[in-house]
Amino acid sequence: MLGEITVIPQIEGPAREIVGKVVKEIAAQGLRYDVGAAGTAVEGDIDAILAAVRVVDQRLRAEGVERAVVELRLQLEPHPETLEHQVQGVGAASSP
């Protein structure tokens, strides 16, 4: 299963440091992942992806973040899907 986790901490100033810690938590869950400009794509079974979201919540709280938006999108497929397959051929459509 493929998913995308987006974390938007509601804090003063830049959130990159906290988002970086969140990405490390996702990696520690053993999911394959790819960090993008607006979210982190993940590959794994639904239980592993949901566990990663729980860990993201714990990390945000541990960092003192009282408010955040955490978005999770899941792509349900009748067959196993990979991060690489999902973006095959898209590079040619990118802007210069």
C-alpha positions in Angstrom: 0.0 0.0 0.0 1.1 3.5 -0.7 0.4 6.5 1.5 1.5 10.1 2.0 1.9 11.7 5.4 2.0 15.5 5.6 2.8 17.2 8.9 2.2 20.9 9.5 3.2 22.0 13.0 1.4 25.1 14.1 4.4 26.8 15.7 6.2 30.2 15.6 9.1 30.2 13.1 10.4 27.5 10.8 9.2 23.9 11.3 11.9 22.1 9.4 13.7 20.8 12.5 10.5 19.2 13.9 9.5 17.9 10.5 13.0 16.4 10.2 12.5 14.6 13.5 9.1 13.3 12.3 10.7 11.9 9.1 13.3 10.1 11.3 10.4 8.5 13.3 8.8 7.4 10.0 12.1 5.8 8.9 12.5 4.1 12.3 9.2 2.3 11.6 10.9 0.4 8.8 8.7 1.9 6.1 10.2 2.7 2.7 9.7 6.4 2.3 10.5 9.3 0.0 10.5 12.9 1.3 8.8 15.4 -1.0 8.3 19.1 -0.9 4.8 18.8 0.6 4.7 15.4 2.3 6.4 12.1 2.8 5.4 9.2 0.6 5.4 5.8 2.4 5.2 2.2 1.3 4.0 -0.6 3.6 1.0 -2.4 4.9 -1.8 -0.4 6.4 -0.9 -1.4 10.0 2.6 -0.1 9.6 1.5 3.2 8.0 -1.1 3.8 10.8 1.6 2.9 13.4 3.9 5.5 11.8 1.1 8.1 12.2 0.8 7.3 15.9 4.5 7.7 16.3 4.4 11.1 14.4 1.7 12.2 17.0 4.0 11.1 19.9 7.0 12.9 18.4 5.1 16.1 17.9 3.9 16.0 21.5 7.4 15.2 22.8 8.6 18.3 20.9 6.0 20.5 22.7 3.9 21.0 19.6 0.4 21.7 20.9 -1.3 22.0 17.5 -0.6 20.5 14.2 -2.3 19.3 11.0 -1.4 15.7 10.1 -2.8 14.5 6.8 -2.8 10.9 5.7 -3.7 9.8 2.2 -3.8 6.1 1.3 -3.9 4.6 -2.1 -5.9 1.4 -2.1 -4.9 -1.0 -4.9 -6.0 -4.6 -5.7 -2.2 -5.5 -6.0 1.0 -4.5 -4.3 2.3 -1.1 -5.3 5.8 0.5 -5.0 6.9 4.0 -4.8 9.0 3.6 -7.9 6.2 2.2 -10.0 3.9 5.1 -9.0 6.2 7.7 -10.5 7.5 5.9 -13.6 7.2 8.2 -16.6 6.3 11.3 -14.6 9.8 12.8 -14.9 9.4 13.5 -18.5 6.4 15.7 -17.7 8.3 17.8 -15.1 8.9 21.5 -15.8 12.5 22.7 -16.4 
